[in-house]
Amino acid sequence: MSIVEPRIDDLMVQVGEDRYLLCAIASKRSSDINDLMCNQRSRAISMQAADDVAQKAGTKPLSLAMHEIATGVVSYDKENFE
């Protein structure tokens, strides 16, 4: 995965063209992934199995988060997103 993948256009479609929301979701998800990778299973354990993250351990957490957003694996509840 490189800096050009996933494409920013694909990411923006997933968050209704709101770049600040994209940053907030990506930040929260990459924090969850980082917690899983560091065996700090706070709120991250409910988001994804540790085995799935361990298979992708060679990829940086933010890159994984962006890929998950682009593919629709990660979503958000607009009413309850903080």
Backbone hydrogen bonds, N-H to C=O, Kabsch-Sander energy under -0.5 kcal/mol:
donor,donor_aa,acceptor,acceptor_aa,energy
5,E,2,S,-1.2
10,D,7,R,-0.5
11,L,7,R,-1.7
12,M,8,I,-2.7
13,V,9,D,-1.7
14,Q,10,D,-1.1
15,V,11,L,-0.9
15,V,12,M,-0.5
16,G,13,V,-1.1
17,E,12,M,-3.2
18,D,15,V,-0.8
19,R,17,E,-0.8
22,L,18,D,-2.1
23,C,19,R,-2.0
24,A,20,Y,-2.2
25,I,21,L,-2.9
26,A,22,L,-2.7
27,S,23,C,-2.3
28,K,24,A,-2.3
29,R,25,I,-2.6
30,S,26,A,-2.6
31,S,27,S,-1.8
32,D,28,K,-1.8
33,I,29,R,-2.5
34,N,30,S,-2.5
35,D,31,S,-2.4
36,L,32,D,-2.1
37,M,33,I,-2.5
38,C,34,N,-1.9
39,N,36,L,-1.3
40,Q,35,D,-3.3
41,R,39,N,-0.8
42,S,40,Q,-1.9
46,S,43,R,-0.6
47,M,44,A,-1.7
48,Q,44,A,-1.3
52,D,49,A,-0.5
53,V,49,A,-1.3
54,A,50,A,-2.5
55,Q,51,D,-1.5
56,K,52,D,-0.6
56,K,53,V,-1.1
57,A,54,A,-1.3
59,T,56,K,-2.4
64,L,60,K,-2.1
65,A,61,P,-2.5
66,M,62,L,-2.4
67,H,63,S,-2.2
68,E,64,L,-2.5
69,I,65,A,-2.2
70,A,66,M,-2.4
71,T,67,H,-2.0
72,G,68,E,-0.6
72,G,69,I,-0.8
73,V,68,E,-1.7
74,V,68,E,-1.4
78,K,76,Y,-0.8
80,N,77,D,-0.7
81,F,77,D,-1.4
